[in-house]
C-alpha cells in the first residue's frame, strides 16, 4: 500500500500556494499590427529556425491570429524568393 506524503507544518492541500504567471502579449498585438507583412524579412527570420522551419506558437509567443498571418507571410516571402525554403 502506498504511503501518504506528509505536507510541511501549516500547509495542507487546500491552501497550497498557487503561482500564476501573467500571459505575455503577442509581439504583433503589442505593436497593434493587424496583418504581418511578407516584405518585413527581418521579423520573419526571427520567427523561423536556421533550417527554415517556423517556430511554434508557444516558442514564438504569437497569438493564434498572428501565427496564421505569419504563416501566410512566410509562404508568400518564400514564393517570391525573399526567404529561403531551407537553411
C-alpha positions as CSV (number, residue, x, y, z in Angstrom):
1,X,0.0,0.0,0.0
2,X,1.3,3.5,-0.9
3,X,2.3,5.8,1.9
4,X,0.7,9.2,2.1
5,X,3.1,12.2,1.8
6,X,3.2,14.5,4.7
7,X,3.0,18.2,4.0
8,X,5.1,20.7,5.9
9,X,3.7,22.3,9.0
10,X,0.9,24.8,8.4
11,X,0.3,23.7,4.8
12,X,-2.5,21.5,3.5
13,X,-3.6,20.6,0.1
14,X,-6.4,23.2,0.1
15,X,-4.2,26.2,0.9
16,X,-1.4,25.3,-1.4
17,X,0.3,28.4,-2.8
18,X,-0.7,28.9,-6.4
19,X,1.5,30.8,-8.8
20,X,0.0,32.2,-12.0
21,X,2.2,33.9,-14.5
22,X,0.6,36.6,-16.4
23,X,0.2,35.8,-20.1
24,X,2.6,37.8,-22.2
25,X,1.1,39.5,-25.2
26,X,2.0,38.6,-28.7
27,X,4.6,40.9,-30.3
28,X,2.3,41.9,-33.0
29,X,-0.6,42.6,-30.6
30,X,1.7,44.8,-28.5
31,X,2.6,46.9,-31.6
32,X,-1.0,46.9,-32.8
33,X,-0.2,45.3,-36.1
34,X,-3.2,44.0,-38.0
35,X,-1.5,41.8,-40.6
36,X,2.1,40.5,-40.7
37,X,3.9,41.9,-43.8
38,X,5.7,39.4,-46.1
39,X,8.2,42.2,-47.1
40,X,9.4,42.5,-43.5
41,X,12.1,39.8,-43.8
42,X,13.9,40.8,-40.5
43,X,10.8,40.0,-38.5
44,X,10.0,36.8,-40.4
45,X,13.6,35.5,-40.0
46,X,13.2,35.8,-36.2
47,X,10.2,33.5,-36.4
48,X,12.0,30.7,-38.3
49,X,14.9,28.4,-37.4
50,X,18.2,28.2,-39.3
51,X,16.7,25.3,-41.2
52,X,13.8,27.4,-42.3
53,X,11.1,25.8,-40.1
54,X,8.7,28.1,-38.4
55,X,8.6,28.3,-34.6
56,X,5.5,27.0,-32.8
57,X,3.1,29.5,-31.2
58,X,4.5,28.5,-27.8
59,X,8.0,29.2,-28.8
60,X,7.4,32.4,-30.8
61,X,4.9,33.8,-28.4
62,X,2.4,34.7,-31.1
63,X,-1.4,34.6,-30.6
64,X,-3.4,32.3,-32.9
65,X,-4.5,35.1,-35.3
66,X,-0.9,36.4,-35.8
67,X,0.6,32.9,-36.1
68,X,-1.7,32.2,-39.0
69,X,-0.8,35.6,-40.5
70,X,2.9,34.9,-40.0
71,X,2.5,31.5,-41.7
72,X,0.9,33.2,-44.8
73,X,3.6,35.9,-44.8
74,X,6.4,33.3,-44.7
75,X,4.9,31.3,-47.5
76,X,4.5,34.4,-49.7
77,X,8.1,35.5,-49.0
78,X,9.4,32.1,-49.9
79,X,7.4,32.0,-53.1
80,X,8.7,35.4,-54.1
81,X,12.3,34.4,-53.3
82,X,12.7,36.8,-50.4
83,X,13.2,34.0,-47.9
84,X,14.9,30.6,-48.5
85,X,12.8,27.4,-48.2
86,X,15.6,25.6,-46.4
87,X,18.6,26.9,-44.5
